[in-house]
Amino acid sequence: MSNVEQLKTVKFYSGEETPLEMHKVRVVQKLNLLPVEERKKAIFEAGFNTFLLQNQDVFLDMLTDSGTNAMSDNQIAAMSVADDSYAGSASYTKLEKAVSEVFNQKYFLPVHQGRAAEHIISQVFVKKGMVVPMNYHFTTTMAHIQLAGGTVAEIFTDEALKIKSDFPFKGNMDIDKLNNIIDEWGADKVAYIRLEAGTNLIGGQPFSMQNLREVSAIAKKHGIKLLMDTSLINENLYFIKTREEGYKDKPLKEILHEMLSYTDFSYFSGRKVSCTRGGGICTNIHEIYMQMRDLVPLFEGFLTYGGMSVREIEAMAVGLYETLDFNVISHSPSFIKYLVEALDKKGIPVITPAGGLGCHLDAGQFLSHLPQEQYPAGALAGALFIASGIRGMERGTISSIRDENGKDIPADVELLRLAFPRRVFTLSQIKYVEDRVQWLYDNRHLVGGLEWVEEPPVLRFFVGKLRPIGDWAEKLQAKFREDFGDSL
Ligand code: F0G
């Protein structure tokens, strides 16, 4: 086993469990931390929607881990040798080779990002009146399936939506519910089964290899295709290796190949998995490849770039190989674990166990005095920005939709996601997050709700604008000044 594939962590003499960066920083970007008065002004201008903040007003950008990850020196070096040709680019040949070696998948279709893969897959395989069972939806995934006339059936386990849990695989699919869905709809109406690695909207939670094996056996028995969304595969892979019995001593490559061997096809957002941009669809089945192939030049670009720049393609190839480096894939989960456990110890409501992707605050409990109609997760996102300059992402009812009568469909959970772009933040920055979240928790009674000013009909969370109900933002600012003096 190579050095990088070993499950090794550094022990501190003090006995403290402290995450340690196994890389050094060689390029930096200067950050701004505005005074609290200007932070409040900025969030008002953004309509209390963190998507609408200007990045120059943000101190720690924890909105997403998508397209915001740090690249390695080898990725940047690879970009400089990109082969700029429309067709048959040598850079693309390297990417195909990386896909075949890292994922063990023969056929590859490049796309400009993850949702473009979702578009092609759902246009080809989802027909009106069909269902797609999945462990949990992702926003763009569900939108594309519905656009094609299909229905999403979420069949997560009872543990999935519990905020506090020590269940290691909250991303598992419920096997009984899967069997029921197939009986109810009939196998011919199941477009495919979708398993999302590192399940995003329930807190970056993994599924186990055991669960994957069981889902695959059911899919095979009924002749239904199994699709895996591998956008967050790095972290799911890490959790199988570190949490599941029998995988501790297996090389990452072997585990990853086993995971993919259960699928018929898979797709990923390169904005996450390879720390680049772009994305792709992978399969070993020629017929599946042929069914989708011709849509790539139509929607994305020719088959040897699919809307990606050749520089990104070079970096993606290197980034995929780096998925097999334990030091690379352990960084994010170990930093997330640090913050989750620190906040949990203080009694601050966070999703446990720590997953990949980010730390998720339970805004429902954090601001338990607010009704769901006043959008506690959105209010918490605005309040945290005022308190700290940290930009998180609302993952609650604002990210949901309205029913046919125009009433909000309340989200299952009201979360504020603090994403960890891979290898971007240092431990002292994470300690700052811990400190300001604690301050806000101690002053949570000051935070009020939000109401709409401008509400778009689709994917309203992206560009919709809200305002605080009452003058709580002013009160929060005044309390900050009282406690922190003239400090930032
Ligand atoms: N699947 C998962 C699991 C994702 O997390 C995302 C994106 C996509 C598909 C779509 O990929 O953005 O490249 O088109 N998640 C981002 C996020 C947007 O912030 O969580 P994309």
Residues whose N, C-alpha, C, O or C-beta is under 5 A from the ligand:
A	BS01	F0G	L63 T64 D65 S66 Q113 G114 R115 A116 F138 T140 N200 D229 S231 S269 R271 G278
